[in-house]
Amino acid sequence: MLDISVIVPLYNEDESLPELAAWIDRVMKENNFSYEVIFCNDGSTDRSWEVIKQLHQQYPQMHGMSFRTNHGKSPALHVGFGMAQGDVVITMDADLQDSPDEIPELYRMIKEDGYDLVSGWKKKRYDPLSKTIPTKLFNATVRAVSGIHNLHDFNCGLKAYKGEVVKHIELYGDMHRYIPYIAKNAGYKKIGEKIVQHQARKYGKTKFGLDRFVNGYLDLITLWFLNRFGAKPMLVFGLWGTIIFLVGFLAVLYIVCHKIYVLCTAGSGTLITNMPAFYVALTSMIIGAQLFLAGFLGELISRTSADRNKYDIAETI
């Protein structure tokens, strides 16, 4: 087994790749690490793939994979995780904003301090306020939801993992922002942080817009819900469906009692369709029934899933 696998997801970074490759190779040789680099080309439209093939000729331990079209950072990382053979896996961005000089200490924290995952924290950033302020709000929200209170930068591309961790987590969509949360849910709870150097972008421009913050919150809600209720959807849909249905049922009882009272006292009551309780009853019972049915169907799908009883076994004797 190799000491380190370095996974570099990239999109249109042909200018920075030769410098990054030389930098990684120098750090690895200075520390006598056996290593591999996996460049995960996310459907770049520039010369990135041609550069990666040239780098493989120059550095045989540097490999690559290329998507035919752009799928996103999470799918690129997921494929890279599957290819990795290192005892420790390091991820970093290709834009030279992550320093390979951080690799030896990250490796030590995994091997000697026993962390399952170490996330970088770019405490001093070279980003505009339009990026840093939303990032701080985003990270505060993720800390509150995930319960991982010792991390300041969940989305830092520079991370280190035990080799087994990357084999037991699944990334899709834009879930790379929540890798520490996903790892925690998979049972890897010793998560640490290291302050790392943030360097100004040297080539090109950022590939991410402000829409990533909106998408990030939506993904966080999805991840939280799947973690809490993914295996038992009836717990949430059935519960709220029952509560809302009962509200409607109580409204029906009120209408019936009111109507009986009016008939017994020979009074002139209002029409049922003019009573607010009628619409409360109608709406609540319909929504409650739909939620209950959604929970039932979700439970049915979960119970017939091929992976329902697939569990990660940490060790056997």
C-alpha positions in Angstrom: 0.0 0.0 0.0 1.2 3.5 -0.8 1.7 6.0 2.0 -0.4 8.7 0.3 -2.9 9.2 -2.4 -3.5 12.8 -3.5 -6.8 13.4 -5.2 -7.1 16.6 -7.2 -10.5 17.4 -8.7 -10.2 20.1 -11.5 -12.1 22.0 -14.1 -10.2 24.1 -16.6 -6.9 24.4 -14.7 -4.4 23.6 -17.4 -2.1 26.5 -16.5 -1.7 25.5 -12.8 -1.3 21.7 -13.2 2.5 21.6 -14.1 3.4 23.8 -11.2 1.2 21.8 -8.8 2.6 18.5 -10.0 6.2 19.6 -9.5 5.3 21.0 -6.0 3.7 17.8 -4.9 6.5 15.7 -6.2 9.1 17.8 -4.4 7.3 17.5 -1.1 6.9 13.8 -1.4 10.5 13.2 -2.2 11.7 15.4 0.6 9.7 13.3 3.1 10.4 9.9 1.4 6.7 9.2 0.9 5.5 6.6 -1.6 2.6 8.2 -3.3 0.2 8.6 -6.2 -1.6 11.6 -7.6 -5.0 11.1 -9.2 -6.1 14.1 -11.3 -9.9 14.0 -11.6 -10.8 16.0 -14.7 -14.4 17.1 -14.5 -15.0 17.5 -18.2 -12.6 20.5 -18.8 -12.9 22.3 -22.0 -9.3 23.6 -22.1 -6.1 21.5 -22.4 -6.3 20.1 -18.9 -6.6 16.5 -20.0 -3.7 16.8 -22.5 -1.6 18.3 -19.7 -2.5 15.4 -17.3 -1.3 12.9 -19.9 2.0 14.8 -20.3 2.4 14.8 -16.5 1.9 11.0 -16.4 4.8 10.7 -18.9 7.0 12.9 -16.7 5.8 11.4 -13.3 4.6 7.8 -13.7 3.0 7.9 -10.2 0.6 10.6 -11.4 -2.6 9.2 -12.9 -5.9 10.7 -14.0 -9.5 10.1 -15.0 -11.6 12.3 -17.1 -15.4 12.8 -17.3 -16.8 13.2 -20.8 -18.9 16.2 -19.6 -18.9 18.4 -16.5 -20.6 16.5 -13.5 -19.3 18.5 -10.6 -16.8 18.3 -7.8 -18.5 15.6 -5.7 -18.7 13.0 -8.5 -15.1 13.7 -9.4 -14.1 13.1 -5.8 -16.2 10.0 -5.5 -14.5 8.4 -8.5 -11.1 9.5 -7.2 -11.9 7.9 -3.8 -12.7 4.7 -5.5 -9.3 4.7 -7.4 -7.2 5.7 -4.3 -4.8 3.1 -3.0 -3.0 5.1 -0.3 -3.0 4.5 3.4 -3.8 8.2 3.8 -5.8 10.1 1.2 -5.3 13.9 0.7 -7.6 16.0 -1.3 -6.7 19.5 -2.6 -7.9 21.9 -5.3 -5.9 22.4 -8.5 -5.8 26.2 -8.5 -2.6 26.4 -6.3 -4.6 28.0 -3.4 -3.9 24.8 -1.4 -0.3 24.3 -0.4 1.2 20.8 -0.8 3.7 21.8 2.0 0.8 21.0 4.4 0.8 17.3 3.4 3.4 16.0 5.9 1.7 17.4 8.9 -1.7 16.3 7.7 -0.3 12.8 7.2 1.2 12.9 10.7 -2.1 13.9 12.3 -3.8 10.9 10.6 -1.1 8.3 11.4 0.2 9.5 14.8 -2.7 11.5 16.3 -5.2 8.9 15.1 -7.7 11.2 13.4 -10.1 9.7 11.0 -10.4 13.0 9.1 -8.5 16.3 9.3 -10.0 19.3 7.6 -8.0 22.4 6.7 -9.0 25.8 8.0 -8.0 28.8 5.9 -8.0 31.2 8.8 -6.5 34.0 6.7 -8.2 34.2 3.3 -7.5 36.2 0.2 -11.2 36.4 -0.8 -13.5 39.4 -1.1 -16.1 40.1 1.6 -18.9 39.0 -0.8 -17.4 35.5 -0.4 -16.1 35.5 3.2 -19.2 36.7 4.9 -21.6 34.1 3.3 -18.9 31.5 4.0 -18.9 32.3 7.7 -22.7 32.2 7.9 -22.7 28.9 6.0 -20.1 27.3 8.3 -21.9 28.4 11.4 -25.1 26.8 10.2 -23.4 23.5 9.3 -21.7 23.4 12.8 -25.1 23.8 14.4 -26.8 21.1 12.3 -24.0 18.6 12.2 -22.9 18.9 15.8 -19.2 19.1 14.7 -18.4 22.3 16.6 -14.6 22.2 16.2 -14.5 22.9 12.4 -14.4 26.4 11.1 -14.3 25.6 7.3 -16.3 22.6 6.2 -15.8 23.4 2.5 -12.0 23.6 2.5 -10.7 21.5 -0.3 -7.5 20.5 1.6 -8.4 17.5 3.7 -6.8 14.3 4.9 -8.5 11.0 5.5 -7.7 7.5 6.7 -7.8 5.3 3.6 -10.8 3.3 4.8 -12.9 6.5 5.4 -13.1 7.4 1.7 -14.2 3.8 0.9 -17.2 4.1 3.2 -18.7 7.4 2.2 -20.7 8.2 -0.9 -20.6 11.6 -2.6 -23.1 12.9 -5.1 -24.6 16.2 -6.2 -22.7 18.9 -4.3 -22.2 16.9 -1.1 -18.5 17.5 -1.0 -19.2 20.5 1.2 -20.4 18.1 4.0 -17.8 15.4 3.9 -17.0 15.7 7.6 -20.8 15.4 8.4 -21.1 12.4 6.0 -18.0 10.8 7.6 -19.5 11.3 11.1 -22.8 9.7 10.1 -20.8 6.8 8.7 -19.2 6.2 12.2 -15.9 8.1 11.8 -16.2 10.6 14.6 -12.6 11.6 15.4 -12.5 14.7 13.2 -9.7 17.3 13.6 -8.8 20.6 12.1 -5.5 22.2 11.0 -4.9 25.8 10.1 -3.5 25.9 6.6 -2.1 28.5 4.4 -4.5 30.1 1.8 -2.8 31.4 -1.3 -4.2 33.9 -3.8 -5.3 32.4 -7.1 -2.5 32.5 -9.5 -4.2 31.5 -12.8 -7.7 31.9 -14.2 -10.8 32.7 -12.1 -13.0 30.8 -9.6 -15.5 28.3 -11.1 -18.1 28.8 -8.4 -20.7 31.5 -8.2 -23.0 32.8 -5.4 -25.6 30.1 -6.2 -23.4 27.6 -4.4 -24.6 29.1 -1.1 -28.2 28.5 -1.9 -27.5 25.0 -3.2 -25.4 24.3 -0.1 -28.3 25.0 2.3 -30.6 22.8 0.2 -28.1 20.0 0.3 -27.7 20.4 4.0 -31.4 20.1 4.6 -31.4 17.0 2.4 -28.5 15.4 4.3 -30.0 16.2 7.7 -33.3 14.7 6.7 -31.8 11.5 5.1 -29.6 11.0 8.2 -32.5 11.4 10.6 -35.4 9.8 8.7 -33.9 8.2 5.5 -34.3 4.6 6.8 -37.7 5.3 8.5 -39.6 8.0 6.6 -42.8 7.0 8.3 -41.5 8.5 11.5 -41.7 12.1 10.1 -44.4 11.8 7.4 -46.7 9.6 9.4 -46.3 11.7 12.6 -47.1 15.0 10.9 -49.8 13.4 8.8 -51.5 12.0 11.8 -51.3 15.3 13.7 -52.7 17.4 10.8 -55.4 14.8 10.2 -56.4 14.9 13.9 -56.7 18.7 13.6 -59.1 18.3 10.7 -61.0 15.6 12.5 -61.5 17.8 15.6 -62.7 20.6 13.3 -65.3 18.1 11.8 -66.5 17.2 15.4 -66.9 20.9 16.1 -69.0 21.4 12.9 -71.2 18.4 13.8 -71.7 19.4 17.4 -72.5 23.0 16.3 -75.0 21.7 13.7 -76.7 19.4 16.3 -76.9 22.3 18.8 -78.6 24.5 16.2 -81.1 21.8 15.2 -82.0 21.1 18.9 -82.5 24.7 19.8 -84.4 25.4 16.6 -82.0 28.3 16.0 -80.9 29.7 12.6 -77.2 28.7 12.3 -74.8 29.6 9.6 -74.3 27.4 6.6 -71.5 24.9 7.1 -69.7 26.2 4.0 -69.6 29.6 5.6 -67.8 28.3 8.7 -64.0 28.7 8.8 -63.9 25.3 10.6 -65.2 23.6 7.5 -62.2 24.7 5.4 -59.8 23.9 8.3 -61.3 20.4 8.4 -61.2 19.9 4.7 -57.7 21.1 4.1 -56.2 19.4 7.2 -57.7 16.0 6.5 -56.5 16.1 2.8 -53.0 17.2 3.7 -52.8 14.8 6.6 -53.9 11.9 4.4 -51.4 12.8 1.8 -48.5 13.0 4.2 -49.5 9.7 5.8 -49.6 8.1 2.3 -46.2 9.7 1.4 -44.7 8.1 4.6 -46.3 4.8 3.8 -44.9 4.7 0.3 -41.5 5.9 1.5 -41.5 3.1 4.1 -42.5 0.6 1.4 -39.7 1.7 -0.9 -37.2 1.6 2.0 -38.2 -1.9 3.0 -37.9 -3.3 -0.5 -34.5 -1.6 -1.1 -31.6 -4.0 -1.9 -29.4 -2.1 0.5 -31.8 -2.0 3.4 -29.8 -4.5 5.5 -26.3 -3.5 4.1 -24.2 -2.4 7.0 -20.6 -1.4 7.3 -18.7 -3.9 9.5 -15.6 -2.2 11.1 -13.9 -5.4 12.1 -14.4 -9.2 12.4 -12.5 -11.8 14.4 
